[in-house]
Amino acid sequence: MGVRGRILILSGSILAGLITIATVLILRGTAPSLASQGQVGAVPPVNLEQAADQADKLSDNVYSGLDTTKKIIGKTDARNQAIEKGRDAASQKMQELSDRARQAETAGEDVLTATDKRVLKHISE
């Protein structure tokens, strides 16, 4: 494999890792609140079906590039396990968010937190 191929693999792995980290941070509520952004009030309406579908896709996409990431970053069994554990956690969070969005379709948006609504709005756009 040439240098160009290695660069592409490394870039893809880094991108997948950044997406995973960003997803986890967003779901933990580290995104600024609406009040801190100067936007007091309700979160704009979300297309829950589209957002739930997108969360399902993201849940599966967390694992794309896993083998490449393990080859490049996971030089030890402990690192490989940590990589897998982190991706499993991110996938589970996205799946839970998808489930809550589907529940909100029938039970109303009251089952969603403000953070859930922001994340769903962001991923459905």
Secondary structure as the mmCIF struct_conf table of DSSP 4:
data_model
#
loop_
_struct_conf.conf_type_id
_struct_conf.id
_struct_conf.beg_label_comp_id
_struct_conf.beg_label_asym_id
_struct_conf.beg_label_seq_id
_struct_conf.end_label_comp_id
_struct_conf.end_label_asym_id
_struct_conf.end_label_seq_id
HELX_RH_AL_P HELX_RH_AL_P1 VAL A 3 LEU A 27
TURN_TY1_P TURN_TY1_P1 ARG A 28 GLY A 29
BEND BEND1 ALA A 31 ALA A 31
HELX_LH_PP_P HELX_LH_PP_P1 PRO A 32 SER A 33
TURN_TY1_P TURN_TY1_P2 LEU A 34 GLY A 38
BEND BEND2 GLY A 41 GLY A 41
HELX_LH_PP_P HELX_LH_PP_P2 ALA A 42 PRO A 45
HELX_RH_AL_P HELX_RH_AL_P2 LEU A 48 ASN A 61
TURN_TY1_P TURN_TY1_P3 VAL A 62 GLY A 65
HELX_RH_AL_P HELX_RH_AL_P3 LEU A 66 ILE A 72
TURN_TY1_P TURN_TY1_P4 ILE A 73 ILE A 73
BEND BEND3 THR A 76 THR A 76
HELX_RH_AL_P HELX_RH_AL_P4 ASP A 77 ALA A 107
HELX_RH_3T_P HELX_RH_3T_P1 GLU A 109 VAL A 111
BEND BEND4 LEU A 112 LEU A 112
HELX_RH_AL_P HELX_RH_AL_P5 ALA A 114 SER A 124
#
